[in-house]
Amino acid sequence: MKIEKTGRGFPIVKFDDFYNQGCSLQLSSIVEPECIWLGVNNAEPRILASQAASHGVHTEESVGWVPYPVPDAVWMSTRMHLTREQVAELIPHLQLFVDTGEVG
């Protein structure tokens, strides 16, 4: 994990998940209520190669996942905008997973 600052000077923790997807935890610029951003940085949509042609995606691949092009005009939210209260509610569930490997 790397701790940096955004272009606007807000703290951001950058890390990769199990699948090597870039993720971050960032202090939000919203003043009230105080919030953080948490999640994957980019959606990186994919489609099964075997189904790509039927959805208009050309690929030379025949197996596995291939990139699914999304127009620039489409926005996909990949990060949660959480209040302090929401984070407090999540902490016991996350701690249970840390302690036992379970959620609930």
Protein Blocks (a to p, Z undefined) as FASTA:
>chain_A
ZZdddfkopacdddddfkopacdddddfbfbdcdddeddfbloiaddfklmmmnopacfb
fgdjddddddfkbccdfbdcddfklmmmmmmmmmmmmmnopaZZ
